[in-house]
Amino acid sequence: MSDETPICSAKGCRDAAVWVLAWNNPKIHTPERRKTWLACEEHREHLSQFLGVRGFLKDVVRFEQWEAPEGS
Ligand SMILES: [Zn+2]
């Protein structure tokens, strides 16, 4: 077990993250590049929507199933 607990990326939230939101802004990132946000159960939808309406959201994966792509 890691002592580094992942924390939700939502503003002001200190809950443990259980989701990884992978996103890409085509204006500033190459297509293969993935930025990630972490989300607790409560903020997954909020953060997904934020990215979704901008067309940035690529993937939502359970934290334990997330494997960061090479070079990210
Ligand atoms: Zn949260």
N, CA, C, O and the ligand as a Tripos MOL2 file, in Angstrom:
@<TRIPOS>MOLECULE
protein
  289   287    73     0     0
PROTEIN
NO_CHARGES

@<TRIPOS>ATOM
      1 N           0.8320   -1.2040    0.0000 N.3       1 MET1
      2 CA          0.0000    0.0000    0.0000 C.3       1 MET1
      3 C           0.8630    1.2490    0.0000 C.2       1 MET1
      4 O           1.8640    1.3340    0.7120 O.2       1 MET1
      5 N           0.4540    2.2230   -0.8170 N.am      2 SER2
      6 CA          1.2040    3.4680   -0.9210 C.3       2 SER2
      7 C           0.7770    4.4360    0.1720 C.2       2 SER2
      8 O          -0.3910    4.4610    0.5610 O.2       2 SER2
      9 N           1.7090    5.2250    0.6630 N.am      3 ASP3
     10 CA          1.3340    6.2350    1.6530 C.3       3 ASP3
     11 C           0.9210    7.5340    0.9710 C.2       3 ASP3
     12 O           0.5890    8.5190    1.6300 O.2       3 ASP3
     13 N           0.9450    7.5200   -0.3320 N.am      4 GLU4
     14 CA          0.5530    8.6990   -1.0820 C.3       4 GLU4
     15 C          -0.8940    8.5450   -1.5490 C.2       4 GLU4
     16 O          -1.1580    7.9600   -2.5990 O.2       4 GLU4
     17 N          -1.8150    9.0680   -0.7690 N.am      5 THR5
     18 CA         -3.2280    8.9310   -1.1010 C.3       5 THR5
     19 C          -3.6090    9.9420   -2.1760 C.2       5 THR5
     20 O          -3.4090   11.1440   -2.0000 O.2       5 THR5
     21 N          -4.1510    9.4640   -3.2750 N.am      6 PRO6
     22 CA         -4.5790   10.3990   -4.3120 C.3       6 PRO6
     23 C          -5.8010   11.1850   -3.8480 C.2       6 PRO6
     24 O          -6.7360   10.6320   -3.2690 O.2       6 PRO6
     25 N          -5.7670   12.4750   -4.1140 N.am      7 ILE7
     26 CA         -6.8230   13.3800   -3.6610 C.3       7 ILE7
     27 C          -7.5800   13.9370   -4.8630 C.2       7 ILE7
     28 O          -6.9950   14.2260   -5.9070 O.2       7 ILE7
     29 N          -8.8570   14.0770   -4.6970 N.am      8 CYS8
     30 CA         -9.7420   14.6420   -5.7210 C.3       8 CYS8
     31 C          -9.2390   16.0070   -6.2100 C.2       8 CYS8
     32 O          -8.7740   16.8260   -5.4170 O.2       8 CYS8
     33 N          -9.3390   16.2390   -7.5230 N.am      9 SER9
     34 CA         -8.8650   17.4940   -8.1150 C.3       9 SER9
     35 C          -9.8670   18.6440   -7.9990 C.2       9 SER9
     36 O          -9.5310   19.7880   -8.3070 O.2       9 SER9
     37 N         -11.0700   18.3560   -7.5670 N.am     10 ALA10
     38 CA        -12.0740   19.4250   -7.4560 C.3      10 ALA10
     39 C         -11.6240   20.4510   -6.4170 C.2      10 ALA10
     40 O         -10.9980   20.1230   -5.4090 O.2      10 ALA10
     41 N         -11.9680   21.6960   -6.7050 N.am     11 LYS11
     42 CA        -11.5410   22.7870   -5.8400 C.3      11 LYS11
     43 C         -12.0380   22.5970   -4.4170 C.2      11 LYS11
     44 O         -13.2340   22.4010   -4.1990 O.2      11 LYS11
     45 N         -11.1460   22.6520   -3.4590 N.am     12 GLY12
     46 CA        -11.5440   22.5750   -2.0660 C.3      12 GLY12
     47 C         -11.8680   21.1920   -1.5470 C.2      12 GLY12
     48 O         -12.1610   21.0260   -0.3630 O.2      12 GLY12
     49 N         -11.8210   20.1880   -2.4220 N.am     13 CYS13
     50 CA        -12.1690   18.8350   -2.0070 C.3      13 CYS13
     51 C         -10.9220   18.1040   -1.5320 C.2      13 CYS13
     52 O          -9.8840   18.1460   -2.1930 O.2      13 CYS13
     53 N         -11.0220   17.4370   -0.3940 N.am     14 ARG14
     54 CA         -9.8890   16.7010    0.1620 C.3      14 ARG14
     55 C         -10.1890   15.2120    0.2090 C.2      14 ARG14
     56 O          -9.4930   14.4590    0.8900 O.2      14 ARG14
     57 N         -11.2080   14.7870   -0.5000 N.am     15 ASP15
     58 CA        -11.5790   13.3760   -0.4820 C.3      15 ASP15
     59 C         -10.6150   12.5460   -1.3170 C.2      15 ASP15
     60 O          -9.9750   13.0420   -2.2440 O.2      15 ASP15
     61 N         -10.5330   11.2900   -0.9690 N.am     16 ALA16
     62 CA         -9.6970   10.3770   -1.7420 C.3      16 ALA16
     63 C         -10.2810   10.2050   -3.1350 C.2      16 ALA16
     64 O         -11.4940   10.0750   -3.3050 O.2      16 ALA16
     65 N          -9.4010   10.2060   -4.1280 N.am     17 ALA17
     66 CA         -9.8490   10.0420   -5.5070 C.3      17 ALA17
     67 C         -10.0700    8.5750   -5.8220 C.2      17 ALA17
     68 O          -9.2790    7.7160   -5.4320 O.2      17 ALA17
     69 N         -11.1540    8.2980   -6.5320 N.am     18 VAL18
     70 CA        -11.4120    6.9250   -6.9650 C.3      18 VAL18
     71 C         -11.5190    6.8360   -8.4870 C.2      18 VAL18
     72 O         -11.5840    5.7430   -9.0490 O.2      18 VAL18
     73 N         -11.5350    7.9950   -9.1490 N.am     19 TRP19
     74 CA        -11.6340    8.0280  -10.6030 C.3      19 TRP19
     75 C         -10.4900    8.8350  -11.1930 C.2      19 TRP19
     76 O          -9.9970    9.7880  -10.5890 O.2      19 TRP19
     77 N         -10.0860    8.4340  -12.3760 N.am     20 VAL20
     78 CA         -9.1220    9.2040  -13.1590 C.3      20 VAL20
     79 C          -9.8280    9.6850  -14.4220 C.2      20 VAL20
     80 O         -10.3890    8.8860  -15.1730 O.2      20 VAL20
     81 N          -9.7960   10.9790  -14.6460 N.am     21 LEU21
     82 CA        -10.3550   11.5620  -15.8570 C.3      21 LEU21
     83 C          -9.1940   11.9320  -16.7670 C.2      21 LEU21
     84 O          -8.3780   12.7920  -16.4360 O.2      21 LEU21
     85 N          -9.1330   11.2790  -17.9000 N.am     22 ALA22
     86 CA         -8.0620   11.5670  -18.8490 C.3      22 ALA22
     87 C          -8.5970   12.5300  -19.8980 C.2      22 ALA22
     88 O          -9.6630   12.3110  -20.4740 O.2      22 ALA22
     89 N          -7.8440   13.6000  -20.1370 N.am     23 TRP23
     90 CA         -8.3300   14.5990  -21.0800 C.3      23 TRP23
     91 C          -7.1950   15.1610  -21.9040 C.2      23 TRP23
     92 O          -6.0140   14.9570  -21.6240 O.2      23 TRP23
     93 N          -7.6110   15.8850  -22.9390 N.am     24 ASN24
     94 CA         -6.6550   16.4350  -23.8900 C.3      24 ASN24
     95 C          -7.2550   17.7030  -24.4840 C.2      24 ASN24
     96 O          -8.3880   17.6970  -24.9650 O.2      24 ASN24
     97 N          -6.5010   18.7720  -24.4480 N.am     25 ASN25
     98 CA         -6.9230   20.0090  -25.0930 C.3      25 ASN25
     99 C          -6.2010   20.1140  -26.4280 C.2      25 ASN25
    100 O          -5.0030   20.3980  -26.4700 O.2      25 ASN25
    101 N          -6.9330   19.8840  -27.5270 N.am     26 PRO26
    102 CA         -6.2780   19.8130  -28.8490 C.3      26 PRO26
    103 C          -5.5650   21.1090  -29.2450 C.2      26 PRO26
    104 O          -4.7190   21.1070  -30.1390 O.2      26 PRO26
    105 N          -5.9090   22.2090  -28.5790 N.am     27 LYS27
    106 CA         -5.2330   23.4710  -28.9100 C.3      27 LYS27
    107 C          -3.8250   23.5360  -28.3530 C.2      27 LYS27
    108 O          -2.9670   24.2190  -28.9130 O.2      27 LYS27
    109 N          -3.5790   22.8360  -27.2630 N.am     28 ILE28
    110 CA         -2.2530   22.9400  -26.6400 C.3      28 ILE28
    111 C          -1.5300   21.6040  -26.4940 C.2      28 ILE28
    112 O          -0.3360   21.5740  -26.1940 O.2      28 ILE28
    113 N          -2.2450   20.4990  -26.7050 N.am     29 HIS29
    114 CA         -1.6200   19.1860  -26.5360 C.3      29 HIS29
    115 C          -1.6080   18.4220  -27.8530 C.2      29 HIS29
    116 O          -2.5010   18.5780  -28.6860 O.2      29 HIS29
    117 N          -0.5940   17.6030  -28.0260 N.am     30 THR30
    118 CA         -0.6020   16.6860  -29.1600 C.3      30 THR30
    119 C          -1.6950   15.6390  -28.8850 C.2      30 THR30
    120 O          -2.0540   15.4140  -27.7290 O.2      30 THR30
    121 N          -2.2280   14.9960  -29.9460 N.am     31 PRO31
    122 CA         -3.3880   14.1040  -29.7740 C.3      31 PRO31
    123 C          -3.1600   12.9500  -28.8110 C.2      31 PRO31
    124 O          -4.1070   12.4980  -28.1670 O.2      31 PRO31
    125 N          -1.9360   12.4630  -28.6960 N.am     32 GLU32
    126 CA         -1.6600   11.3060  -27.8330 C.3      32 GLU32
    127 C          -1.5190   11.7180  -26.3800 C.2      32 GLU32
    128 O          -1.6150   10.8820  -25.4810 O.2      32 GLU32
    129 N          -1.2950   12.9770  -26.1500 N.am     33 ARG33
    130 CA         -1.0370   13.4630  -24.8010 C.3      33 ARG33
    131 C          -2.2850   13.3280  -23.9330 C.2      33 ARG33
    132 O          -3.3970   13.6080  -24.3820 O.2      33 ARG33
    133 N          -2.0930   12.8960  -22.6880 N.am     34 ARG34
    134 CA         -3.2090   12.8190  -21.7520 C.3      34 ARG34
    135 C          -2.8900   13.5620  -20.4710 C.2      34 ARG34
    136 O          -1.9270   13.2520  -19.7700 O.2      34 ARG34
    137 N          -3.7250   14.5510  -20.1840 N.am     35 LYS35
    138 CA         -3.6870   15.1750  -18.8720 C.3      35 LYS35
    139 C          -4.6570   14.3990  -17.9960 C.2      35 LYS35
    140 O          -5.6190   13.8180  -18.4980 O.2      35 LYS35
    141 N          -4.4130   14.3840  -16.7010 N.am     36 THR36
    142 CA         -5.3320   13.6500  -15.8470 C.3      36 THR36
    143 C          -5.7990   14.4950  -14.6780 C.2      36 THR36
    144 O          -5.0340   15.2630  -14.0940 O.2      36 THR36
    145 N          -7.0480   14.3400  -14.3570 N.am     37 TRP37
    146 CA         -7.6220   14.8650  -13.1330 C.3      37 TRP37
    147 C          -8.0760   13.6730  -12.3210 C.2      37 TRP37
    148 O          -8.4390   12.6260  -12.8570 O.2      37 TRP37
    149 N          -8.0460   13.8590  -11.0220 N.am     38 LEU38
    150 CA         -8.5410   12.8140  -10.1340 C.3      38 LEU38
    151 C          -9.8650   13.2650   -9.5430 C.2      38 LEU38
    152 O         -10.0770   14.4550   -9.3060 O.2      38 LEU38
    153 N         -10.7440   12.3220   -9.3110 N.am     39 ALA39
    154 CA        -12.0470   12.6870   -8.7720 C.3      39 ALA39
    155 C         -12.5390   11.6780   -7.7510 C.2      39 ALA39
    156 O         -12.3340   10.4730   -7.8980 O.2      39 ALA39
    157 N         -13.1890   12.1850   -6.7150 N.am     40 CYS40
    158 CA        -13.8910   11.3200   -5.7770 C.3      40 CYS40
    159 C         -15.2430   10.9500   -6.4020 C.2      40 CYS40
    160 O         -15.5950   11.4700   -7.4610 O.2      40 CYS40
    161 N         -15.9970   10.0590   -5.7580 N.am     41 GLU41
    162 CA        -17.3150    9.6720   -6.2780 C.3      41 GLU41
    163 C         -18.1730   10.9060   -6.5390 C.2      41 GLU41
    164 O         -18.8370   11.0080   -7.5700 O.2      41 GLU41
    165 N         -18.1500   11.8340   -5.6000 N.am     42 GLU42
    166 CA        -19.0440   12.9790   -5.6590 C.3      42 GLU42
    167 C         -18.7260   13.9150   -6.8220 C.2      42 GLU42
    168 O         -19.6380   14.4680   -7.4360 O.2      42 GLU42
    169 N         -17.4720   14.0930   -7.1220 N.am     43 HIS43
    170 CA        -17.0910   15.0950   -8.1240 C.3      43 HIS43
    171 C         -16.8240   14.5360   -9.5120 C.2      43 HIS43
    172 O         -16.5120   15.2900  -10.4340 O.2      43 HIS43
    173 N         -16.9400   13.2400   -9.6690 N.am     44 ARG44
    174 CA        -16.6690   12.6540  -10.9840 C.3      44 ARG44
    175 C         -17.5600   13.2840  -12.0540 C.2      44 ARG44
    176 O         -17.0830   13.6580  -13.1260 O.2      44 ARG44
    177 N         -18.8540   13.3990  -11.7590 N.am     45 GLU45
    178 CA        -19.7750   13.9170  -12.7660 C.3      45 GLU45
    179 C         -19.4930   15.3830  -13.0720 C.2      45 GLU45
    180 O         -19.4660   15.7940  -14.2320 O.2      45 GLU45
    181 N         -19.2850   16.1570  -12.0260 N.am     46 HIS46
    182 CA        -19.0160   17.5860  -12.1900 C.3      46 HIS46
    183 C         -17.7760   17.8180  -13.0560 C.2      46 HIS46
    184 O         -17.8080   18.6020  -14.0030 O.2      46 HIS46
    185 N         -16.7040   17.1380  -12.7250 N.am     47 LEU47
    186 CA        -15.4600   17.3180  -13.4750 C.3      47 LEU47
    187 C         -15.5810   16.7580  -14.8940 C.2      47 LEU47
    188 O         -15.0470   17.3330  -15.8430 O.2      47 LEU47
    189 N         -16.2800   15.6400  -15.0290 N.am     48 SER48
    190 CA        -16.4840   15.0590  -16.3670 C.3      48 SER48
    191 C         -17.2440   16.0280  -17.2600 C.2      48 SER48
    192 O         -16.9230   16.1970  -18.4360 O.2      48 SER48
    193 N         -18.2520   16.6560  -16.6800 N.am     49 GLN49
    194 CA        -19.0480   17.5980  -17.4570 C.3      49 GLN49
    195 C         -18.2330   18.7990  -17.8740 C.2      49 GLN49
    196 O         -18.3230   19.2650  -19.0100 O.2      49 GLN49
    197 N         -17.4370   19.2970  -16.9470 N.am     50 PHE50
    198 CA        -16.5780   20.4500  -17.2230 C.3      50 PHE50
    199 C         -15.7060   20.1660  -18.4410 C.2      50 PHE50
    200 O         -15.5900   20.9990  -19.3400 O.2      50 PHE50
    201 N         -15.1030   19.0000  -18.4620 N.am     51 LEU51
    202 CA        -14.2390   18.6260  -19.5880 C.3      51 LEU51
    203 C         -15.0620   18.2460  -20.8150 C.2      51 LEU51
    204 O         -14.6880   18.5420  -21.9500 O.2      51 LEU51
    205 N         -16.1840   17.5890  -20.5640 N.am     52 GLY52
    206 CA        -17.0210   17.0920  -21.6520 C.3      52 GLY52
    207 C         -17.5750   18.1980  -22.5360 C.2      52 GLY52
    208 O         -17.5490   18.0800  -23.7610 O.2      52 GLY52
    209 N         -18.0760   19.2710  -21.9340 N.am     53 VAL53
    210 CA        -18.6650   20.3450  -22.7240 C.3      53 VAL53
    211 C         -17.6100   21.0460  -23.5790 C.2      53 VAL53
    212 O         -17.9380   21.6450  -24.6030 O.2      53 VAL53
    213 N         -16.3670   20.9740  -23.1660 N.am     54 ARG54
    214 CA        -15.2840   21.5760  -23.9490 C.3      54 ARG54
    215 C         -14.7040   20.6100  -24.9950 C.2      54 ARG54
    216 O         -13.8440   20.9720  -25.7980 O.2      54 ARG54
    217 N         -15.2050   19.3760  -24.9520 N.am     55 GLY55
    218 CA        -14.7200   18.3790  -25.8990 C.3      55 GLY55
    219 C         -13.3470   17.8420  -25.5400 C.2      55 GLY55
    220 O         -12.6520   17.2980  -26.3980 O.2      55 GLY55
    221 N         -12.9410   17.9870  -24.2670 N.am     56 PHE56
    222 CA        -11.5970   17.5700  -23.8530 C.3      56 PHE56
    223 C         -11.5620   16.1500  -23.3060 C.2      56 PHE56
    224 O         -10.5240   15.4910  -23.3460 O.2      56 PHE56
    225 N         -12.6960   15.6780  -22.7950 N.am     57 LEU57
    226 CA        -12.6950   14.4140  -22.0580 C.3      57 LEU57
    227 C         -12.4760   13.2200  -22.9740 C.2      57 LEU57
    228 O         -13.1610   13.0630  -23.9840 O.2      57 LEU57
    229 N         -11.5130   12.3800  -22.6090 N.am     58 LYS58
    230 CA        -11.1910   11.1950  -23.4120 C.3      58 LYS58
    231 C         -11.6000    9.9070  -22.7250 C.2      58 LYS58
    232 O         -12.0460    8.9630  -23.3780 O.2      58 LYS58
    233 N         -11.4490    9.8660  -21.4190 N.am     59 ASP59
    234 CA        -11.5980    8.6020  -20.7170 C.3      59 ASP59
    235 C         -11.8780    8.8240  -19.2350 C.2      59 ASP59
    236 O         -11.3510    9.7560  -18.6270 O.2      59 ASP59
    237 N         -12.6990    7.9730  -18.6690 N.am     60 VAL60
    238 CA        -12.9010    7.9710  -17.2240 C.3      60 VAL60
    239 C         -12.6650    6.5430  -16.7490 C.2      60 VAL60
    240 O         -13.3610    5.6150  -17.1630 O.2      60 VAL60
    241 N         -11.6830    6.3820  -15.8820 N.am     61 VAL61
    242 CA        -11.2330    5.0530  -15.4850 C.3      61 VAL61
    243 C         -11.1310    4.9900  -13.9670 C.2      61 VAL61
    244 O         -10.7500    5.9690  -13.3250 O.2      61 VAL61
    245 N         -11.4690    3.8440  -13.3990 N.am     62 ARG62
    246 CA        -11.2540    3.6500  -11.9660 C.3      62 ARG62
    247 C          -9.7690    3.8320  -11.6640 C.2      62 ARG62
    248 O          -8.9030    3.3920  -12.4200 O.2      62 ARG62
    249 N          -9.5020    4.4840  -10.5510 N.am     63 PHE63
    250 CA         -8.1170    4.8060  -10.2320 C.3      63 PHE63
    251 C          -7.2200    3.5700  -10.2400 C.2      63 PHE63
    252 O          -6.1060    3.6100  -10.7630 O.2      63 PHE63
    253 N          -7.7090    2.4690   -9.6570 N.am     64 GLU64
    254 CA         -6.8660    1.2730   -9.5750 C.3      64 GLU64
    255 C          -6.6410    0.6170  -10.9390 C.2      64 GLU64
    256 O          -5.7620   -0.2310  -11.0970 O.2      64 GLU64
    257 N          -7.4500    1.0250  -11.9220 N.am     65 GLN65
    258 CA         -7.2810    0.4490  -13.2540 C.3      65 GLN65
    259 C          -6.5150    1.3640  -14.1950 C.2      65 GLN65
    260 O          -6.2420    1.0140  -15.3430 O.2      65 GLN65
    261 N          -6.1770    2.5310  -13.6940 N.am     66 TRP66
    262 CA         -5.5150    3.5180  -14.5520 C.3      66 TRP66
    263 C          -4.0330    3.1780  -14.7220 C.2      66 TRP66
    264 O          -3.3150    2.9150  -13.7570 O.2      66 TRP66
    265 N          -3.6110    3.1930  -15.9690 N.am     67 GLU67
    266 CA         -2.1930    3.0820  -16.2400 C.3      67 GLU67
    267 C          -1.8040    4.2620  -17.1040 C.2      67 GLU67
    268 O          -2.2860    4.4150  -18.2260 O.2      67 GLU67
    269 N          -0.9340    5.0850  -16.5760 N.am     68 ALA68
    270 CA         -0.5260    6.2740  -17.3140 C.3      68 ALA68
    271 C           0.2160    5.8660  -18.5800 C.2      68 ALA68
    272 O           1.1070    5.0180  -18.5410 O.2      68 ALA68
    273 N          -0.1570    6.4750  -19.7040 N.am     69 PRO69
    274 CA          0.5520    6.1860  -20.9520 C.3      69 PRO69
    275 C           2.0090    6.6510  -20.8640 C.2      69 PRO69
    276 O           2.3480    7.5390  -20.0820 O.2      69 PRO69
    277 N           2.8370    6.0430  -21.6660 N.am     70 GLU70
    278 CA          4.2460    6.4280  -21.7240 C.3      70 GLU70
    279 C           4.3940    7.9200  -21.9780 C.2      70 GLU70
    280 O           3.6890    8.4920  -22.8090 O.2      70 GLU70
    281 N           5.3060    8.5380  -21.2640 N.am     71 GLY71
    282 CA          5.6560    9.9180  -21.5370 C.3      71 GLY71
    283 C           4.6360   10.9520  -21.0870 C.2      71 GLY71
    284 O           4.6960   12.1060  -21.5110 O.2      71 GLY71
    285 N           3.7160   10.5580  -20.2460 N.am     72 SER72
    286 CA          2.7350   11.5480  -19.7920 C.3      72 SER72
    287 C           3.1010   12.0380  -18.3910 C.2      72 SER72
    288 O           2.3990   12.8770  -17.8280 O.2      72 SER72
    289 ZN        -14.1290   15.5510   -4.6910 Zn       73 ZN73
@<TRIPOS>BOND
     1     1     2 1
     2     2     3 1
     3     3     4 2
     4     3     5 am
     5     5     6 1
     6     6     7 1
     7     7     8 2
     8     7     9 am
     9     9    10 1
    10    10    11 1
    11    11    12 2
    12    11    13 am
    13    13    14 1
    14    14    15 1
    15    15    16 2
    16    15    17 am
    17    17    18 1
    18    18    19 1
    19    19    20 2
    20    19    21 am
    21    21    22 1
    22    22    23 1
    23    23    24 2
    24    23    25 am
    25    25    26 1
    26    26    27 1
    27    27    28 2
    28    27    29 am
    29    29    30 1
    30    30    31 1
    31    31    32 2
    32    31    33 am
    33    33    34 1
    34    34    35 1
    35    35    36 2
    36    35    37 am
    37    37    38 1
    38    38    39 1
    39    39    40 2
    40    39    41 am
    41    41    42 1
    42    42    43 1
    43    43    44 2
    44    43    45 am
    45    45    46 1
    46    46    47 1
    47    47    48 2
    48    47    49 am
    49    49    50 1
    50    50    51 1
    51    51    52 2
    52    51    53 am
    53    53    54 1
    54    54    55 1
    55    55    56 2
    56    55    57 am
    57    57    58 1
    58    58    59 1
    59    59    60 2
    60    59    61 am
    61    61    62 1
    62    62    63 1
    63    63    64 2
    64    63    65 am
    65    65    66 1
    66    66    67 1
    67    67    68 2
    68    67    69 am
    69    69    70 1
    70    70    71 1
    71    71    72 2
    72    71    73 am
    73    73    74 1
    74    74    75 1
    75    75    76 2
    76    75    77 am
    77    77    78 1
    78    78    79 1
    79    79    80 2
    80    79    81 am
    81    81    82 1
    82    82    83 1
    83    83    84 2
    84    83    85 am
    85    85    86 1
    86    86    87 1
    87    87    88 2
    88    87    89 am
    89    89    90 1
    90    90    91 1
    91    91    92 2
    92    91    93 am
    93    93    94 1
    94    94    95 1
    95    95    96 2
    96    95    97 am
    97    97    98 1
    98    98    99 1
    99    99   100 2
   100    99   101 am
   101   101   102 1
   102   102   103 1
   103   103   104 2
   104   103   105 am
   105   105   106 1
   106   106   107 1
   107   107   108 2
   108   107   109 am
   109   109   110 1
   110   110   111 1
   111   111   112 2
   112   111   113 am
   113   113   114 1
   114   114   115 1
   115   115   116 2
   116   115   117 am
   117   117   118 1
   118   118   119 1
   119   119   120 2
   120   119   121 am
   121   121   122 1
   122   122   123 1
   123   123   124 2
   124   123   125 am
   125   125   126 1
   126   126   127 1
   127   127   128 2
   128   127   129 am
   129   129   130 1
   130   130   131 1
   131   131   132 2
   132   131   133 am
   133   133   134 1
   134   134   135 1
   135   135   136 2
   136   135   137 am
   137   137   138 1
   138   138   139 1
   139   139   140 2
   140   139   141 am
   141   141   142 1
   142   142   143 1
   143   143   144 2
   144   143   145 am
   145   145   146 1
   146   146   147 1
   147   147   148 2
   148   147   149 am
   149   149   150 1
   150   150   151 1
   151   151   152 2
   152   151   153 am
   153   153   154 1
   154   154   155 1
   155   155   156 2
   156   155   157 am
   157   157   158 1
   158   158   159 1
   159   159   160 2
   160   159   161 am
   161   161   162 1
   162   162   163 1
   163   163   164 2
   164   163   165 am
   165   165   166 1
   166   166   167 1
   167   167   168 2
   168   167   169 am
   169   169   170 1
   170   170   171 1
   171   171   172 2
   172   171   173 am
   173   173   174 1
   174   174   175 1
   175   175   176 2
   176   175   177 am
   177   177   178 1
   178   178   179 1
   179   179   180 2
   180   179   181 am
   181   181   182 1
   182   182   183 1
   183   183   184 2
   184   183   185 am
   185   185   186 1
   186   186   187 1
   187   187   188 2
   188   187   189 am
   189   189   190 1
   190   190   191 1
   191   191   192 2
   192   191   193 am
   193   193   194 1
   194   194   195 1
   195   195   196 2
   196   195   197 am
   197   197   198 1
   198   198   199 1
   199   199   200 2
   200   199   201 am
   201   201   202 1
   202   202   203 1
   203   203   204 2
   204   203   205 am
   205   205   206 1
   206   206   207 1
   207   207   208 2
   208   207   209 am
   209   209   210 1
   210   210   211 1
   211   211   212 2
   212   211   213 am
   213   213   214 1
   214   214   215 1
   215   215   216 2
   216   215   217 am
   217   217   218 1
   218   218   219 1
   219   219   220 2
   220   219   221 am
   221   221   222 1
   222   222   223 1
   223   223   224 2
   224   223   225 am
   225   225   226 1
   226   226   227 1
   227   227   228 2
   228   227   229 am
   229   229   230 1
   230   230   231 1
   231   231   232 2
   232   231   233 am
   233   233   234 1
   234   234   235 1
   235   235   236 2
   236   235   237 am
   237   237   238 1
   238   238   239 1
   239   239   240 2
   240   239   241 am
   241   241   242 1
   242   242   243 1
   243   243   244 2
   244   243   245 am
   245   245   246 1
   246   246   247 1
   247   247   248 2
   248   247   249 am
   249   249   250 1
   250   250   251 1
   251   251   252 2
   252   251   253 am
   253   253   254 1
   254   254   255 1
   255   255   256 2
   256   255   257 am
   257   257   258 1
   258   258   259 1
   259   259   260 2
   260   259   261 am
   261   261   262 1
   262   262   263 1
   263   263   264 2
   264   263   265 am
   265   265   266 1
   266   266   267 1
   267   267   268 2
   268   267   269 am
   269   269   270 1
   270   270   271 1
   271   271   272 2
   272   271   273 am
   273   273   274 1
   274   274   275 1
   275   275   276 2
   276   275   277 am
   277   277   278 1
   278   278   279 1
   279   279   280 2
   280   279   281 am
   281   281   282 1
   282   282   283 1
   283   283   284 2
   284   283   285 am
   285   285   286 1
   286   286   287 1
   287   287   288 2
@<TRIPOS>SUBSTRUCTURE
     1 MET1         2 RESIDUE 1 A MET
     2 SER2         6 RESIDUE 1 A SER
     3 ASP3        10 RESIDUE 1 A ASP
     4 GLU4        14 RESIDUE 1 A GLU
     5 THR5        18 RESIDUE 1 A THR
     6 PRO6        22 RESIDUE 1 A PRO
     7 ILE7        26 RESIDUE 1 A ILE
     8 CYS8        30 RESIDUE 1 A CYS
     9 SER9        34 RESIDUE 1 A SER
    10 ALA10       38 RESIDUE 1 A ALA
    11 LYS11       42 RESIDUE 1 A LYS
    12 GLY12       46 RESIDUE 1 A GLY
    13 CYS13       50 RESIDUE 1 A CYS
    14 ARG14       54 RESIDUE 1 A ARG
    15 ASP15       58 RESIDUE 1 A ASP
    16 ALA16       62 RESIDUE 1 A ALA
    17 ALA17       66 RESIDUE 1 A ALA
    18 VAL18       70 RESIDUE 1 A VAL
    19 TRP19       74 RESIDUE 1 A TRP
    20 VAL20       78 RESIDUE 1 A VAL
    21 LEU21       82 RESIDUE 1 A LEU
    22 ALA22       86 RESIDUE 1 A ALA
    23 TRP23       90 RESIDUE 1 A TRP
    24 ASN24       94 RESIDUE 1 A ASN
    25 ASN25       98 RESIDUE 1 A ASN
    26 PRO26      102 RESIDUE 1 A PRO
    27 LYS27      106 RESIDUE 1 A LYS
    28 ILE28      110 RESIDUE 1 A ILE
    29 HIS29      114 RESIDUE 1 A HIS
    30 THR30      118 RESIDUE 1 A THR
    31 PRO31      122 RESIDUE 1 A PRO
    32 GLU32      126 RESIDUE 1 A GLU
    33 ARG33      130 RESIDUE 1 A ARG
    34 ARG34      134 RESIDUE 1 A ARG
    35 LYS35      138 RESIDUE 1 A LYS
    36 THR36      142 RESIDUE 1 A THR
    37 TRP37      146 RESIDUE 1 A TRP
    38 LEU38      150 RESIDUE 1 A LEU
    39 ALA39      154 RESIDUE 1 A ALA
    40 CYS40      158 RESIDUE 1 A CYS
    41 GLU41      162 RESIDUE 1 A GLU
    42 GLU42      166 RESIDUE 1 A GLU
    43 HIS43      170 RESIDUE 1 A HIS
    44 ARG44      174 RESIDUE 1 A ARG
    45 GLU45      178 RESIDUE 1 A GLU
    46 HIS46      182 RESIDUE 1 A HIS
    47 LEU47      186 RESIDUE 1 A LEU
    48 SER48      190 RESIDUE 1 A SER
    49 GLN49      194 RESIDUE 1 A GLN
    50 PHE50      198 RESIDUE 1 A PHE
    51 LEU51      202 RESIDUE 1 A LEU
    52 GLY52      206 RESIDUE 1 A GLY
    53 VAL53      210 RESIDUE 1 A VAL
    54 ARG54      214 RESIDUE 1 A ARG
    55 GLY55      218 RESIDUE 1 A GLY
    56 PHE56      222 RESIDUE 1 A PHE
    57 LEU57      226 RESIDUE 1 A LEU
    58 LYS58      230 RESIDUE 1 A LYS
    59 ASP59      234 RESIDUE 1 A ASP
    60 VAL60      238 RESIDUE 1 A VAL
    61 VAL61      242 RESIDUE 1 A VAL
    62 ARG62      246 RESIDUE 1 A ARG
    63 PHE63      250 RESIDUE 1 A PHE
    64 GLU64      254 RESIDUE 1 A GLU
    65 GLN65      258 RESIDUE 1 A GLN
    66 TRP66      262 RESIDUE 1 A TRP
    67 GLU67      266 RESIDUE 1 A GLU
    68 ALA68      270 RESIDUE 1 A ALA
    69 PRO69      274 RESIDUE 1 A PRO
    70 GLU70      278 RESIDUE 1 A GLU
    71 GLY71      282 RESIDUE 1 A GLY
    72 SER72      286 RESIDUE 1 A SER
    73 ZN73       289 GROUP 0 **** ****
